[in-house]
Amino acid sequence: MSADRAPLSQALIADDPRLFQGSTALLGRPTVPTPPIATCFTGRSTPWHTDQGPDIGGIKFLVHLEPRAAETGALRVLPGSHDPGFAARMESYWSADPGNQGFAAWPAPAVALPTEPGDVLAFDVHLRHSSVGGGRRLAWSIEYLSWPGLAAPEAMRVVRELVDDTVDDVEPERWPKWREWAAGASAALPSRQVAVDRLRLLGVL
């Protein structure tokens, strides 16, 4: 969703200060964008998971394009589960869950986040989340990963792989990941140029 045929999505990547600059404010350090994704969810539920394995860190922004209530696909989160200590305790709890053996599962201290079109959810990429219910539903999302800096080559490599792995290279000529978006950078869009420069330093562009 960074192609010229998706101008609103293009502009949201780095031109809108509430997202690119907002991710920096939330994390307390510079970030680099990943390609935004448009998703059509079709399953009736999504199990508990996080959006990032490596300990790089980042912020995800999620927009549901239709109203979502607790039982119709709203995001459910485990508050505090982005903290490594809390996450380890949750893993220990779930490892003994009878639900793993086909019995009734133990409850999780989840909070549902109902949304209306226009609402934007922002959460740590290590936060455990899920959803319950709902039919076909559309969403737009983007992640901003912590920018490690040139003095951390191994972390730069991991971030580069995460950025490249965000979307499959399906029809790259028809739906380029960055080419058209980067070509639109100009002096009039300084924040987009900053993002382009970081992607180039990563070796993504």
N, C-alpha and C positions, 0 to 999 in steps of 0.2 A: 504493500500500500504506500510505496514511496514513488510511484510512477506518476508521470504528468497527467494521466487519466484519473487520478485521485487527488485533485488539487487541495481539498480541505485536509485530507490525511497528510499530504506533503507539508502543508503549512503548520500542522500541529507538532511535527517532529522537533523543530528547533525555533520556529518563528514566534510561537506563542510563549511568552515568559512564564506562564503558569505551569508549563510542563518541563521544558529543558532547564530553565533557571530554577523552577520549583523543585526539581529533583535534587539539585545542588543544595538548596536551602534545607530540604528534608534530611539529606544524608550528611550534610556538613562538610562535603568535599566535592570536587569537580566530577562530572559524569560524562559519559559518551552514550549516544542513542543506539538502540538496535532497530532494525526495520519494524515498522508497525504492522500489525496483523489484523485482518478482518476474519472473524470466525463465525461459522454457523454451528452451534451446538445442537446435537440431535438426541443424545442420550438423556435418560430421565434423571440421572444423577452422576456426579463426579466424585470419586473417592478422595480422601484426604491426601494432599501432596504439597510440595513446595515447587517453586518455579526455577530454583537454581541449586545445583549440587555443590560446586566449588565455593570456597569461602571468599568470594570476591565482593559480594554485596551489590545492592542496587534497589531501585524503586520501580514498581509496575503501576501504570495507570490503566484502569479498565472502565470501559463505557458500555453499558447495556443499552441497546437501541429500542427496547420495549420495556414496559414496567415489569419489575421483578419483585415478587414477594417471597417470604420465607419458604413457602412450599412450591414455588413456581420458578426455581432456578436462581434465586438471589445468592450472592456470594455468602458463604459461611466461613468464619475465621475462628482460630484459636488464639485469643489475645495473649501476647507475650511469647508465642511459640517461635518467633524469630530469634529469641535469645538462646544461645547454645545450651546453657544450663537447663533451661525450661524444656527445650526440645529433647534433651537426653532423658529427662524424667518422663516426658510423654512417650518416648520410644519404649522405656521400661514398662510403663503402664500398658501400652498396646501389645507388647510382646506376651503378656499374660492374659490378654482379652479372650474370653470364651468364643467371641465371634470368629476368631481364627480357626476354630474347630467346628464351625457350623451352628453354634448355639447363639442365643440372643447376645448382641454385643453390649459392652459397657457403654454408658453415656460419655460423651465428650463435652467439655465446658465451652460449647460453641456459641457464637453470636452471629445471627443472620443480619445482613445489611441490605434491606429493601432499597430499591432505586426506582426513579422515574427517568424518562429520557431527558438528557441534559445533565444528570448527575455524573460525577467522575469519582471513582474510587482510587485511592492511592495507598499502596501497601508494600512493605518490605518483601523482597523476592524470596526470603527464607521463611516467611510467615506461612504456616499450614492453613490450607483453605480447601473448601469443597462446595458442592451444591446439591440440592435435593429437588426433584420434581421439575416440571416444566416440559414443554414440547420443543419444537424447533425455535431457536432463539439466536439472535444476531448480536455480535459484540465487536468492538474495536479495542485494541490494546497496544501498548508500547512499553518497553522496559528501558531504563537508563542505568547503565552499569557504572560502578565506581571507576574513575580514571586513575590507574596506578602510577602513571608518570614514567618517563624514559629511564629513570634510575632503577626500575624494577622490571627487567626484561622478562622474567618468567611470568610475572603477573600480567604483563602486556600480552604475552603469548596466549594465556588462558582467556583473557578478555577478547582477543581477536577471534579465538575459536568460538566463544559464546556468541559474539556478534554474527559471525558467519553461519552458525548453526541455528540461528533463530528461525529461519524459514528455509524450506527446500528450494533448490535451484530449478523450479518448474518454469519452463518457457522463459528463460532469462532475457531473451530478446524482446519478448512481448511484455513481460513484467520485470523490468530491471530492478535490482535491489536498491542501488544508490546512484546509478549513472545520471538519470534525468534530474533527480533531486539535487545532486551535487552541482550539476550544470546551472541550476537556478540560483546558486549562491552569488551574492553581489555585495557591494559596499552598503547598499540600502538594507541588507539583512545581516548585520554583524553577528548575531547569535548563530545563524545558519553557517556562516563562514567558520566560526569557532568549532562547531561540531564537525564540519568537513575537515578542518585541519587535524583534529584529533583522530578521525577515522583514517586519514592519510598516514599519520604517524604510527597508527596501529598496523598499517599495511592492508587495510580493508579496501581502500580506494587506490 
